[in-house]
Amino acid sequence: MTSPANIHLSVNLNKVAMLRNARPLDIPSVVKMGEISIAAGAHGLTVHPRPDERHIRRTDVYDLATLLKAHPTIEYNIEGNPLEPPFMEIIREVRPDQCTLVPDDPTQNTSDHGWDIAKDGAQIKPIIAELQQLGCRVSLFMDPDIAQIEQVPQLGCERIELYTEPYATAYRQGQADESFALYKQAAACAQSLGLGVNGGHDLNLENLSQFREIPNLLEVSIGHALTADALEMGYANAVKAYLKVLAG
């Protein structure tokens, strides 16, 4: 069993970019926050460029790719819907370490559901194959739905990322144990099928302490809560606080 200390933290920089975009200035700097995250011990950086560039801009993706050339042990995870341009064009140019495919509509405020494999699998299967040829590890954003997860291996990807907002909501409502059990079962199912398991969406310093107990959890991607915490404790200290929780 993988110990909690081995769970990787990928810092999502979307909210940094959203704050930057509120004014015609380059502060806060997405690249600078990436540098601070790396110096504080983060294992990776995550961005989710959307077509409207409401937060991460295409130029940010390239600037972070340049930054990470000097940090070859830090993973670059780019999230997004491969069926919406210009996502695949960006991926072909950047070739990140991991590509997390998310079935979000461009009009959505944020990602709110996983893939329906029966509906979308045929479309994304050749995309997954192309991404792997580009050298990317592929992770699919999935609900903790065993019936859906059981269909994932036919697509050939290496991992899934469990959509954790329902768990976060249950935690706030004092119903964490029941929800956690569902996620634990979903993770076990994926792992039995040879898939690695990541997690992300609305994880924070409080609910992460339980979620990290999922056996063999590989990575969590956290941005919104970490950025909010950073307003109080500073960005580097926030990254270190999340790493401390992951370490147990």
PyRosetta script that sets phi, psi and omega in degrees:
from pyrosetta import init, pose_from_sequence

init()
pose = pose_from_sequence("MTSPANIHLSVNLNKVAMLRNARPLDIPSVVKMGEISIAAGAHGLTVHPRPDERHIRRTDVYDLATLLKAHPTIEYNIEGNPLEPPFMEIIREVRPDQCTLVPDDPTQNTSDHGWDIAKDGAQIKPIIAELQQLGCRVSLFMDPDIAQIEQVPQLGCERIELYTEPYATAYRQGQADESFALYKQAAACAQSLGLGVNGGHDLNLENLSQFREIPNLLEVSIGHALTADALEMGYANAVKAYLKVLAG")
pose.set_psi(1, 135.0)
pose.set_omega(1, 176.5)
pose.set_phi(2, -71.3)
pose.set_psi(2, 131.3)
pose.set_omega(2, 178.9)
pose.set_phi(3, -77.6)
pose.set_psi(3, 154.7)
pose.set_omega(3, 178.0)
pose.set_phi(4, -54.2)
pose.set_psi(4, -29.6)
pose.set_omega(4, -178.2)
pose.set_phi(5, -63.7)
pose.set_psi(5, -18.7)
pose.set_omega(5, -177.9)
pose.set_phi(6, -93.5)
pose.set_psi(6, 0.8)
pose.set_omega(6, 178.6)
pose.set_phi(7, -74.0)
pose.set_psi(7, 127.9)
pose.set_omega(7, -179.2)
pose.set_phi(8, -83.8)
pose.set_psi(8, 145.4)
pose.set_omega(8, 174.1)
pose.set_phi(9, -108.4)
pose.set_psi(9, 120.3)
pose.set_omega(9, 173.0)
pose.set_phi(10, -108.0)
pose.set_psi(10, 119.3)
pose.set_omega(10, -176.1)
pose.set_phi(11, -84.8)
pose.set_psi(11, 119.8)
pose.set_omega(11, 179.1)
pose.set_phi(12, -84.7)
pose.set_psi(12, 123.9)
pose.set_omega(12, -173.7)
pose.set_phi(13, -98.6)
pose.set_psi(13, 9.8)
pose.set_omega(13, -176.8)
pose.set_phi(14, -57.1)
pose.set_psi(14, -45.9)
pose.set_omega(14, -175.2)
pose.set_phi(15, -70.1)
pose.set_psi(15, -28.2)
pose.set_omega(15, 173.0)
pose.set_phi(16, -61.8)
pose.set_psi(16, -44.8)
pose.set_omega(16, -179.9)
pose.set_phi(17, -66.5)
pose.set_psi(17, -36.2)
pose.set_omega(17, 179.5)
pose.set_phi(18, -63.7)
pose.set_psi(18, -41.3)
pose.set_omega(18, 177.3)
pose.set_phi(19, -65.6)
pose.set_psi(19, -43.4)
pose.set_omega(19, 177.6)
pose.set_phi(20, -57.7)
pose.set_psi(20, -41.4)
pose.set_omega(20, -175.4)
pose.set_phi(21, -70.7)
pose.set_psi(21, -11.2)
pose.set_omega(21, -179.6)
pose.set_phi(22, -69.1)
pose.set_psi(22, -17.3)
pose.set_omega(22, 178.7)
pose.set_phi(23, -136.1)
pose.set_psi(23, 155.9)
pose.set_omega(23, 179.0)
pose.set_phi(24, -79.4)
pose.set_psi(24, 54.1)
pose.set_omega(24, -178.1)
pose.set_phi(25, -133.6)
pose.set_psi(25, 171.3)
pose.set_omega(25, 179.0)
pose.set_phi(26, -107.3)
pose.set_psi(26, 36.6)
pose.set_omega(26, 175.7)
pose.set_phi(27, -130.1)
pose.set_psi(27, 136.7)
pose.set_omega(27, -5.0)
pose.set_phi(28, -70.6)
pose.set_psi(28, 151.3)
pose.set_omega(28, -178.6)
pose.set_phi(29, -82.9)
pose.set_psi(29, 125.1)
pose.set_omega(29, 177.7)
pose.set_phi(30, -62.1)
pose.set_psi(30, -42.3)
pose.set_omega(30, 179.8)
pose.set_phi(31, -65.0)
pose.set_psi(31, -42.1)
pose.set_omega(31, 179.5)
pose.set_phi(32, -62.3)
pose.set_psi(32, -42.0)
pose.set_omega(32, 178.3)
pose.set_phi(33, -67.0)
pose.set_psi(33, -31.0)
pose.set_omega(33, 173.8)
pose.set_phi(34, -65.4)
pose.set_psi(34, -42.9)
pose.set_omega(34, 178.2)
pose.set_phi(35, -62.5)
pose.set_psi(35, -42.9)
pose.set_omega(35, 179.8)
pose.set_phi(36, -64.1)
pose.set_psi(36, -41.0)
pose.set_omega(36, 178.8)
pose.set_phi(37, -60.6)
pose.set_psi(37, -44.3)
pose.set_omega(37, 179.7)
pose.set_phi(38, -64.5)
pose.set_psi(38, -45.0)
pose.set_omega(38, -179.6)
pose.set_phi(39, -63.5)
pose.set_psi(39, -29.7)
pose.set_omega(39, -179.4)
pose.set_phi(40, -81.5)
pose.set_psi(40, -8.5)
pose.set_omega(40, 175.4)
pose.set_phi(41, 114.1)
pose.set_psi(41, 3.7)
pose.set_omega(41, 179.0)
pose.set_phi(42, -59.3)
pose.set_psi(42, 145.2)
pose.set_omega(42, -179.5)
pose.set_phi(43, -88.3)
pose.set_psi(43, -18.3)
pose.set_omega(43, -177.5)
pose.set_phi(44, -162.8)
pose.set_psi(44, 168.8)
pose.set_omega(44, 175.2)
pose.set_phi(45, -123.5)
pose.set_psi(45, 139.6)
pose.set_omega(45, -179.6)
pose.set_phi(46, -122.0)
pose.set_psi(46, 140.3)
pose.set_omega(46, 171.3)
pose.set_phi(47, -136.6)
pose.set_psi(47, 152.6)
pose.set_omega(47, 178.5)
pose.set_phi(48, -131.3)
pose.set_psi(48, 82.9)
pose.set_omega(48, -179.5)
pose.set_phi(49, -72.3)
pose.set_psi(49, 124.5)
pose.set_omega(49, 176.9)
pose.set_phi(50, -104.6)
pose.set_psi(50, 158.6)
pose.set_omega(50, -176.7)
pose.set_phi(51, -56.6)
pose.set_psi(51, -33.3)
pose.set_omega(51, -178.4)
pose.set_phi(52, -85.4)
pose.set_psi(52, -1.4)
pose.set_omega(52, 179.2)
pose.set_phi(53, 52.2)
pose.set_psi(53, 40.9)
pose.set_omega(53, -178.8)
pose.set_phi(54, -64.7)
pose.set_psi(54, -23.3)
pose.set_omega(54, 174.6)
pose.set_phi(55, -135.6)
pose.set_psi(55, -88.2)
pose.set_omega(55, 179.4)
pose.set_phi(56, -66.2)
pose.set_psi(56, 127.4)
pose.set_omega(56, 176.0)
pose.set_phi(57, -95.1)
pose.set_psi(57, 159.6)
pose.set_omega(57, 178.0)
pose.set_phi(58, -57.1)
pose.set_psi(58, -39.0)
pose.set_omega(58, 179.5)
pose.set_phi(59, -64.2)
pose.set_psi(59, -32.5)
pose.set_omega(59, 176.6)
pose.set_phi(60, -62.3)
pose.set_psi(60, -41.1)
pose.set_omega(60, -179.2)
pose.set_phi(61, -59.1)
pose.set_psi(61, -43.6)
pose.set_omega(61, 179.9)
pose.set_phi(62, -70.3)
pose.set_psi(62, -40.5)
pose.set_omega(62, -179.7)
pose.set_phi(63, -63.4)
pose.set_psi(63, -39.9)
pose.set_omega(63, 178.2)
pose.set_phi(64, -69.2)
pose.set_psi(64, -34.9)
pose.set_omega(64, 176.4)
pose.set_phi(65, -61.6)
pose.set_psi(65, -39.9)
pose.set_omega(65, 176.8)
pose.set_phi(66, -64.7)
pose.set_psi(66, -43.9)
pose.set_omega(66, 177.2)
pose.set_phi(67, -56.8)
pose.set_psi(67, -45.5)
pose.set_omega(67, -173.8)
pose.set_phi(68, -73.4)
pose.set_psi(68, -12.9)
pose.set_omega(68, 173.4)
pose.set_phi(69, -62.5)
pose.set_psi(69, -27.3)
pose.set_omega(69, 178.5)
pose.set_phi(70, -87.8)
pose.set_psi(70, -1.6)
pose.set_omega(70, -178.8)
pose.set_phi(71, -134.6)
pose.set_psi(71, 70.4)
pose.set_omega(71, -172.5)
pose.set_phi(72, -64.3)
pose.set_psi(72, -16.1)
pose.set_omega(72, 179.1)
pose.set_phi(73, -88.3)
pose.set_psi(73, -6.7)
pose.set_omega(73, -179.2)
pose.set_phi(74, -94.1)
pose.set_psi(74, 126.8)
pose.set_omega(74, -177.0)
pose.set_phi(75, -82.8)
pose.set_psi(75, 142.5)
pose.set_omega(75, 176.4)
pose.set_phi(76, -106.7)
pose.set_psi(76, 118.7)
pose.set_omega(76, 179.8)
pose.set_phi(77, -114.3)
pose.set_psi(77, 119.0)
pose.set_omega(77, 177.2)
pose.set_phi(78, -111.4)
pose.set_psi(78, 124.1)
pose.set_omega(78, -179.5)
pose.set_phi(79, -102.5)
pose.set_psi(79, 154.8)
pose.set_omega(79, 172.9)
pose.set_phi(80, 158.2)
pose.set_psi(80, 174.2)
pose.set_omega(80, -179.9)
pose.set_phi(81, -90.3)
pose.set_psi(81, 114.4)
pose.set_omega(81, -176.8)
pose.set_phi(82, -71.7)
pose.set_psi(82, -10.0)
pose.set_omega(82, 179.6)
pose.set_phi(83, -90.2)
pose.set_psi(83, -4.1)
pose.set_omega(83, -179.9)
pose.set_phi(84, -113.2)
pose.set_psi(84, 119.9)
pose.set_omega(84, 175.8)
pose.set_phi(85, -68.7)
pose.set_psi(85, 152.6)
pose.set_omega(85, 6.5)
pose.set_phi(86, -100.3)
pose.set_psi(86, 31.7)
pose.set_omega(86, -171.3)
pose.set_phi(87, -54.9)
pose.set_psi(87, -53.3)
pose.set_omega(87, -175.7)
pose.set_phi(88, -66.6)
pose.set_psi(88, -32.0)
pose.set_omega(88, 176.9)
pose.set_phi(89, -62.2)
pose.set_psi(89, -42.6)
pose.set_omega(89, 178.4)
pose.set_phi(90, -64.0)
pose.set_psi(90, -44.4)
pose.set_omega(90, -178.4)
pose.set_phi(91, -62.6)
pose.set_psi(91, -40.7)
pose.set_omega(91, -179.9)
pose.set_phi(92, -63.0)
pose.set_psi(92, -30.7)
pose.set_omega(92, -179.9)
pose.set_phi(93, -82.2)
pose.set_psi(93, -38.5)
pose.set_omega(93, -173.0)
pose.set_phi(94, -91.4)
pose.set_psi(94, -37.0)
pose.set_omega(94, -178.4)
pose.set_phi(95, 52.5)
pose.set_psi(95, 66.9)
pose.set_omega(95, -178.9)
pose.set_phi(96, -68.9)
pose.set_psi(96, 166.7)
pose.set_omega(96, 177.6)
pose.set_phi(97, -64.9)
pose.set_psi(97, -40.4)
pose.set_omega(97, -178.9)
pose.set_phi(98, -134.4)
pose.set_psi(98, 139.5)
pose.set_omega(98, 175.7)
pose.set_phi(99, -120.5)
pose.set_psi(99, 116.3)
pose.set_omega(99, 179.6)
pose.set_phi(100, -100.8)
pose.set_psi(100, 114.3)
pose.set_omega(100, -176.4)
pose.set_phi(101, -87.5)
pose.set_psi(101, 126.3)
pose.set_omega(101, -174.4)
pose.set_phi(102, -125.7)
pose.set_psi(102, 131.2)
pose.set_omega(102, -176.6)
pose.set_phi(103, -87.5)
pose.set_psi(103, 48.9)
pose.set_omega(103, -177.7)
pose.set_phi(104, -88.8)
pose.set_psi(104, 146.7)
pose.set_omega(104, 174.7)
pose.set_phi(105, -83.9)
pose.set_psi(105, 144.8)
pose.set_omega(105, -179.1)
pose.set_phi(106, -57.6)
pose.set_psi(106, -24.2)
pose.set_omega(106, -177.9)
pose.set_phi(107, -86.8)
pose.set_psi(107, -7.9)
pose.set_omega(107, -179.4)
pose.set_phi(108, -68.8)
pose.set_psi(108, 145.6)
pose.set_omega(108, 175.8)
pose.set_phi(109, -68.5)
pose.set_psi(109, -39.4)
pose.set_omega(109, 177.5)
pose.set_phi(110, -157.4)
pose.set_psi(110, 167.6)
pose.set_omega(110, 179.3)
pose.set_phi(111, -63.5)
pose.set_psi(111, 135.5)
pose.set_omega(111, -176.6)
pose.set_phi(112, -138.8)
pose.set_psi(112, 12.9)
pose.set_omega(112, 175.6)
pose.set_phi(113, -167.7)
pose.set_psi(113, 160.9)
pose.set_omega(113, 178.1)
pose.set_phi(114, -92.8)
pose.set_psi(114, -178.1)
pose.set_omega(114, -178.3)
pose.set_phi(115, -71.2)
pose.set_psi(115, 145.0)
pose.set_omega(115, 168.5)
pose.set_phi(116, -98.9)
pose.set_psi(116, 100.9)
pose.set_omega(116, -171.9)
pose.set_phi(117, -64.4)
pose.set_psi(117, -39.7)
pose.set_omega(117, 179.7)
pose.set_phi(118, -61.7)
pose.set_psi(118, -35.9)
pose.set_omega(118, -177.9)
pose.set_phi(119, -82.2)
pose.set_psi(119, -42.4)
pose.set_omega(119, -170.3)
pose.set_phi(120, -111.5)
pose.set_psi(120, -8.8)
pose.set_omega(120, -173.7)
pose.set_phi(121, -56.1)
pose.set_psi(121, -42.9)
pose.set_omega(121, -177.5)
pose.set_phi(122, -63.0)
pose.set_psi(122, -32.7)
pose.set_omega(122, 179.9)
pose.set_phi(123, -75.0)
pose.set_psi(123, -38.4)
pose.set_omega(123, -173.4)
pose.set_phi(124, -91.0)
pose.set_psi(124, -14.0)
pose.set_omega(124, -179.4)
pose.set_phi(125, -59.0)
pose.set_psi(125, -49.1)
pose.set_omega(125, 178.6)
pose.set_phi(126, -67.2)
pose.set_psi(126, -26.9)
pose.set_omega(126, 176.8)
pose.set_phi(127, -67.7)
pose.set_psi(127, -42.1)
pose.set_omega(127, 177.3)
pose.set_phi(128, -59.4)
pose.set_psi(128, -43.2)
pose.set_omega(128, 179.3)
pose.set_phi(129, -62.3)
pose.set_psi(129, -40.5)
pose.set_omega(129, 178.9)
pose.set_phi(130, -65.6)
pose.set_psi(130, -42.9)
pose.set_omega(130, 179.9)
pose.set_phi(131, -60.2)
pose.set_psi(131, -40.3)
pose.set_omega(131, 179.2)
pose.set_phi(132, -67.7)
pose.set_psi(132, -35.5)
pose.set_omega(132, 175.8)
pose.set_phi(133, -65.5)
pose.set_psi(133, -27.9)
pose.set_omega(133, 177.4)
pose.set_phi(134, -79.2)
pose.set_psi(134, -7.3)
pose.set_omega(134, 179.0)
pose.set_phi(135, 96.2)
pose.set_psi(135, 11.2)
pose.set_omega(135, -179.3)
pose.set_phi(136, -92.3)
pose.set_psi(136, 137.1)
pose.set_omega(136, 165.4)
pose.set_phi(137, -77.3)
pose.set_psi(137, 138.5)
pose.set_omega(137, -174.7)
pose.set_phi(138, -112.6)
pose.set_psi(138, 130.6)
pose.set_omega(138, 177.0)
pose.set_phi(139, -123.9)
pose.set_psi(139, 136.7)
pose.set_omega(139, 178.4)
pose.set_phi(140, -103.7)
pose.set_psi(140, 132.5)
pose.set_omega(140, 177.3)
pose.set_phi(141, -74.6)
pose.set_psi(141, 117.4)
pose.set_omega(141, -171.8)
pose.set_phi(142, -133.3)
pose.set_psi(142, 145.0)
pose.set_omega(142, 168.7)
pose.set_phi(143, -71.8)
pose.set_psi(143, 160.0)
pose.set_omega(143, 177.4)
pose.set_phi(144, -77.9)
pose.set_psi(144, 57.9)
pose.set_omega(144, -175.4)
pose.set_phi(145, -112.1)
pose.set_psi(145, 106.1)
pose.set_omega(145, -174.3)
pose.set_phi(146, -60.0)
pose.set_psi(146, -38.7)
pose.set_omega(146, 179.6)
pose.set_phi(147, -60.6)
pose.set_psi(147, -36.1)
pose.set_omega(147, 177.0)
pose.set_phi(148, -75.4)
pose.set_psi(148, -44.2)
pose.set_omega(148, -177.6)
pose.set_phi(149, -61.5)
pose.set_psi(149, -35.3)
pose.set_omega(149, 179.7)
pose.set_phi(150, -62.8)
pose.set_psi(150, -19.2)
pose.set_omega(150, 179.9)
pose.set_phi(151, -90.9)
pose.set_psi(151, -10.8)
pose.set_omega(151, -174.4)
pose.set_phi(152, -64.6)
pose.set_psi(152, -40.9)
pose.set_omega(152, -175.8)
pose.set_phi(153, -57.0)
pose.set_psi(153, -27.9)
pose.set_omega(153, -179.8)
pose.set_phi(154, -65.0)
pose.set_psi(154, -16.6)
pose.set_omega(154, -178.7)
pose.set_phi(155, -89.7)
pose.set_psi(155, -17.3)
pose.set_omega(155, 173.0)
pose.set_phi(156, 88.2)
pose.set_psi(156, 9.2)
pose.set_omega(156, 179.8)
pose.set_phi(157, -80.7)
pose.set_psi(157, 167.9)
pose.set_omega(157, -174.5)
pose.set_phi(158, -94.5)
pose.set_psi(158, -29.5)
pose.set_omega(158, -174.3)
pose.set_phi(159, -141.0)
pose.set_psi(159, 167.7)
pose.set_omega(159, 165.0)
pose.set_phi(160, -124.1)
pose.set_psi(160, 154.6)
pose.set_omega(160, 169.2)
pose.set_phi(161, -114.4)
pose.set_psi(161, 116.3)
pose.set_omega(161, 179.4)
pose.set_phi(162, -72.4)
pose.set_psi(162, 128.8)
pose.set_omega(162, 177.9)
pose.set_phi(163, -76.1)
pose.set_psi(163, 110.8)
pose.set_omega(163, -166.1)
pose.set_phi(164, -101.2)
pose.set_psi(164, 6.0)
pose.set_omega(164, 179.2)
pose.set_phi(165, -59.5)
pose.set_psi(165, -41.9)
pose.set_omega(165, 177.3)
pose.set_phi(166, -59.7)
pose.set_psi(166, -36.9)
pose.set_omega(166, 175.9)
pose.set_phi(167, -64.5)
pose.set_psi(167, -44.4)
pose.set_omega(167, -179.5)
pose.set_phi(168, -61.7)
pose.set_psi(168, -40.0)
pose.set_omega(168, 178.0)
pose.set_phi(169, -65.0)
pose.set_psi(169, -45.1)
pose.set_omega(169, 178.5)
pose.set_phi(170, -61.3)
pose.set_psi(170, -37.7)
pose.set_omega(170, 179.4)
pose.set_phi(171, -61.9)
pose.set_psi(171, -45.6)
pose.set_omega(171, 179.6)
pose.set_phi(172, -62.6)
pose.set_psi(172, -30.3)
pose.set_omega(172, -177.3)
pose.set_phi(173, -90.6)
pose.set_psi(173, 5.9)
pose.set_omega(173, 179.2)
pose.set_phi(174, 75.9)
pose.set_psi(174, 21.6)
pose.set_omega(174, -178.5)
pose.set_phi(175, -121.1)
pose.set_psi(175, 33.9)
pose.set_omega(175, -172.9)
pose.set_phi(176, -65.2)
pose.set_psi(176, -38.7)
pose.set_omega(176, -172.6)
pose.set_phi(177, -61.3)
pose.set_psi(177, -44.2)
pose.set_omega(177, -179.7)
pose.set_phi(178, -64.8)
pose.set_psi(178, -43.5)
pose.set_omega(178, 179.2)
pose.set_phi(179, -66.8)
pose.set_psi(179, -42.9)
pose.set_omega(179, 179.6)
pose.set_phi(180, -59.5)
pose.set_psi(180, -39.3)
pose.set_omega(180, 178.6)
pose.set_phi(181, -60.6)
pose.set_psi(181, -38.3)
pose.set_omega(181, 178.2)
pose.set_phi(182, -64.5)
pose.set_psi(182, -44.0)
pose.set_omega(182, 179.8)
pose.set_phi(183, -67.8)
pose.set_psi(183, -37.4)
pose.set_omega(183, 178.6)
pose.set_phi(184, -63.5)
pose.set_psi(184, -40.7)
pose.set_omega(184, 177.5)
pose.set_phi(185, -66.0)
pose.set_psi(185, -41.6)
pose.set_omega(185, 179.7)
pose.set_phi(186, -63.8)
pose.set_psi(186, -42.1)
pose.set_omega(186, 178.8)
pose.set_phi(187, -63.8)
pose.set_psi(187, -43.3)
pose.set_omega(187, 179.6)
pose.set_phi(188, -62.3)
pose.set_psi(188, -39.5)
pose.set_omega(188, 177.5)
pose.set_phi(189, -61.0)
pose.set_psi(189, -48.6)
pose.set_omega(189, -179.4)
pose.set_phi(190, -59.8)
pose.set_psi(190, -44.7)
pose.set_omega(190, -178.5)
pose.set_phi(191, -65.7)
pose.set_psi(191, -34.8)
pose.set_omega(191, 178.0)
pose.set_phi(192, -66.1)
pose.set_psi(192, -21.3)
pose.set_omega(192, 179.5)
pose.set_phi(193, -94.7)
pose.set_psi(193, 4.8)
pose.set_omega(193, 178.2)
pose.set_phi(194, 88.5)
pose.set_psi(194, 13.5)
pose.set_omega(194, -178.3)
pose.set_phi(195, -98.6)
pose.set_psi(195, 140.0)
pose.set_omega(195, 170.2)
pose.set_phi(196, -78.7)
pose.set_psi(196, 156.0)
pose.set_omega(196, -175.7)
pose.set_phi(197, -124.1)
pose.set_psi(197, 124.4)
pose.set_omega(197, 170.7)
pose.set_phi(198, -110.9)
pose.set_psi(198, 172.7)
pose.set_omega(198, 176.2)
pose.set_phi(199, -145.8)
pose.set_psi(199, 150.5)
pose.set_omega(199, 177.1)
pose.set_phi(200, -176.9)
pose.set_psi(200, 148.6)
pose.set_omega(200, 173.8)
pose.set_phi(201, 118.7)
pose.set_psi(201, 109.2)
pose.set_omega(201, 177.3)
pose.set_phi(202, 67.4)
pose.set_psi(202, 18.1)
pose.set_omega(202, 170.1)
pose.set_phi(203, -73.4)
pose.set_psi(203, 142.2)
pose.set_omega(203, -178.9)
pose.set_phi(204, -144.3)
pose.set_psi(204, -176.9)
pose.set_omega(204, -175.1)
pose.set_phi(205, -63.6)
pose.set_psi(205, -25.2)
pose.set_omega(205, 180.0)
pose.set_phi(206, -83.6)
pose.set_psi(206, -54.1)
pose.set_omega(206, -174.0)
pose.set_phi(207, -79.2)
pose.set_psi(207, -16.6)
pose.set_omega(207, -179.4)
pose.set_phi(208, -67.1)
pose.set_psi(208, -28.7)
pose.set_omega(208, -177.2)
pose.set_phi(209, -61.4)
pose.set_psi(209, -31.3)
pose.set_omega(209, 176.3)
pose.set_phi(210, -87.2)
pose.set_psi(210, -42.7)
pose.set_omega(210, -175.4)
pose.set_phi(211, -62.0)
pose.set_psi(211, -32.4)
pose.set_omega(211, -178.7)
pose.set_phi(212, -64.6)
pose.set_psi(212, -14.1)
pose.set_omega(212, -179.3)
pose.set_phi(213, -78.7)
pose.set_psi(213, -2.5)
pose.set_omega(213, 174.1)
pose.set_phi(214, -62.0)
pose.set_psi(214, 122.3)
pose.set_omega(214, -178.2)
pose.set_phi(215, -57.6)
pose.set_psi(215, 136.4)
pose.set_omega(215, 174.0)
pose.set_phi(216, 63.5)
pose.set_psi(216, 22.3)
pose.set_omega(216, 173.1)
pose.set_phi(217, -64.1)
pose.set_psi(217, 131.4)
pose.set_omega(217, -173.3)
pose.set_phi(218, -95.4)
pose.set_psi(218, -39.5)
pose.set_omega(218, -170.6)
pose.set_phi(219, -157.2)
pose.set_psi(219, 145.9)
pose.set_omega(219, 168.9)
pose.set_phi(220, -124.4)
pose.set_psi(220, 141.6)
pose.set_omega(220, 176.9)
pose.set_phi(221, -111.0)
pose.set_psi(221, 121.4)
pose.set_omega(221, -174.0)
pose.set_phi(222, -135.4)
pose.set_psi(222, 130.7)
pose.set_omega(222, -179.5)
pose.set_phi(223, -136.2)
pose.set_psi(223, -56.4)
pose.set_omega(223, -173.3)
pose.set_phi(224, -60.3)
pose.set_psi(224, -54.6)
pose.set_omega(224, -178.1)
pose.set_phi(225, -65.2)
pose.set_psi(225, -39.7)
pose.set_omega(225, -180.0)
pose.set_phi(226, -63.0)
pose.set_psi(226, -40.3)
pose.set_omega(226, 178.9)
pose.set_phi(227, -66.3)
pose.set_psi(227, -40.2)
pose.set_omega(227, 177.2)
pose.set_phi(228, -63.3)
pose.set_psi(228, -43.7)
pose.set_omega(228, 178.1)
pose.set_phi(229, -63.1)
pose.set_psi(229, -34.8)
pose.set_omega(229, -178.6)
pose.set_phi(230, -64.3)
pose.set_psi(230, -26.7)
pose.set_omega(230, 177.6)
pose.set_phi(231, -64.3)
pose.set_psi(231, -26.2)
pose.set_omega(231, 179.9)
pose.set_phi(232, -95.6)
pose.set_psi(232, -39.8)
pose.set_omega(232, -171.4)
pose.set_phi(233, -113.5)
pose.set_psi(233, -2.7)
pose.set_omega(233, -176.5)
pose.set_phi(234, 91.7)
pose.set_psi(234, 149.9)
pose.set_omega(234, -172.1)
pose.set_phi(235, -65.9)
pose.set_psi(235, -47.0)
pose.set_omega(235, -179.2)
pose.set_phi(236, -62.1)
pose.set_psi(236, -42.9)
pose.set_omega(236, -179.7)
pose.set_phi(237, -66.0)
pose.set_psi(237, -33.9)
pose.set_omega(237, 177.8)
pose.set_phi(238, -65.9)
pose.set_psi(238, -45.0)
pose.set_omega(238, 177.5)
pose.set_phi(239, -59.0)
pose.set_psi(239, -44.7)
pose.set_omega(239, -179.8)
pose.set_phi(240, -64.3)
pose.set_psi(240, -34.8)
pose.set_omega(240, 179.2)
pose.set_phi(241, -64.9)
pose.set_psi(241, -40.2)
pose.set_omega(241, 178.5)
pose.set_phi(242, -69.5)
pose.set_psi(242, -38.3)
pose.set_omega(242, 177.1)
pose.set_phi(243, -64.0)
pose.set_psi(243, -36.8)
pose.set_omega(243, 179.1)
pose.set_phi(244, -64.9)
pose.set_psi(244, -42.5)
pose.set_omega(244, 177.8)
pose.set_phi(245, -63.6)
pose.set_psi(245, -42.1)
pose.set_omega(245, 179.7)
pose.set_phi(246, -63.7)
pose.set_psi(246, -32.2)
pose.set_omega(246, -180.0)
pose.set_phi(247, -75.7)
pose.set_psi(247, -18.9)
pose.set_omega(247, 175.5)
pose.set_phi(248, 85.0)
pose.dump_pdb("model.pdb")
